[in-house]
């Protein structure tokens, strides 16, 4: 057995699958591949690839600059491909922060005014906290893939039939 | 509507008495007695006797399974040591069963189940694990990385069986939360992840916001895991927990879900054997390669096979009471339908 560790990317993935051998049906396992999903997505679209009641993991095709987002709760971003920077701002207008009853990130129409909190530069395998109440945007000069740990919100896109094994 | 398995165990009485031990001079180990169960081991096998019969298992496989049951605090739902013997967590009390979720035992009427106070049972299992684990055998390690479980009593490996997994409360690296894994902390890079880059992300924090931003190399973190099939927690969003783990050889248990659980294959490959949770009947084989994502429904059990050490992100919903909502049929066993 080779000990070379196998990672994958949009241009180099090898998808497994579900084999039914008893009383069952493949769609119950919601089987997909994040790189295939990202290949078929628009930049910064948040496609739900895992859902557990209100909680989600969303696959994001990172390409160019994203809109600014704000969220009332923590999220995280795991870089699975590419180099992605995240810029953070503390909004001057606290009213921009969604109420605690609003799940998921909301997209801001423009760059918010506020104080720069800092930035994070991610490479493959790096996991970043997107802290509650901090506005953020992603920047990716080349094609990248992110997994965002969040809650289902206005930016979440569910298209299970298109992404999952039937 | 209650499920069949739930309805059949609702009347169980919680046994709240401590286990007893008897020395077995043949091999130098102790026997452990709790409720109607008696556990004993010889040089190769574990024998569990109960009012309706006897259960026998390879001691190496049994100790690997027992290690997970103890380390995970009986985990979420069913910890099946195999298709016959295991435990069910009711979060305060725990069932020990033989054949209760196996169609053959049920049909023959040879299934048996008792419910114990969780602390009492944990005390018994911890004592057994410490006594039966010999020097040189680490039940958390991959078979190529440890010695043998067999033979008469010789020493112990309490350092291994008392290994504590790291559970972040919010995010690894934040002030007061769990730390990165480093050589200095005793976390060496595993032999099968020697090629995993160890670079860390750049984090620039503006004055006044110290401690509010955090990022780390999850792949490097996993490359330094000294154990297999033992998830840590690295980030928590509400009740959503990222529980990554490094996997090699066979998951020592068949985990029966009491809620939906998700797997995200970060590297390499794992094949999952999926059985019906109530009958142990085979249902599916799932092959997951790097980038693949799959849900484990709340009505199955699963066991993984990882030929090379791989990185798996297990994603859990820790919401209290979910087991009751799934058990009562309030929630469907699948995460989404299309």
Interface residues (C-beta under 8 A of the other chain):
Chain A: X1 X2 X3 X4 X5 X6 X7 X8 X13 X14 X15 X16 X17 X18 X19 X20 X21 X22 X23 X24 X26 X27 X28 X29 X30 X31 X32 X33 X34 X35 X36 X49 X50 X51 X52 X53 X54 X55 X57 X73 X74 X75 X76 X78 X80 X88 X90 X115 X116 X117 X118 X119 X120 X121 X122 X123 X124 X125 X126 X127 X128 X129 X131 X134 X147 X149 X150 X151 X158 X160 X161 X164
Chain B: X170 X171 X172 X174 X191 X192 X193 X194 X195 X196 X197 X199 X200 X201 X202 X203 X204 X205 X206 X208 X209 X212 X213 X214 X215 X216 X217 X218 X219 X220 X234 X235 X236 X237 X238 X239 X240 X242 X259 X260 X262 X264 X265 X266 X267 X268 X269 X274 X276 X281 X282 X283 X284 X285 X286 X287 X288 X289 X290 X291 X292 X293 X294 X295 X296 X297 X307 X308 X309 X315 X316 X317 X319 X331 X333 X334 X335 X336 X337 X338
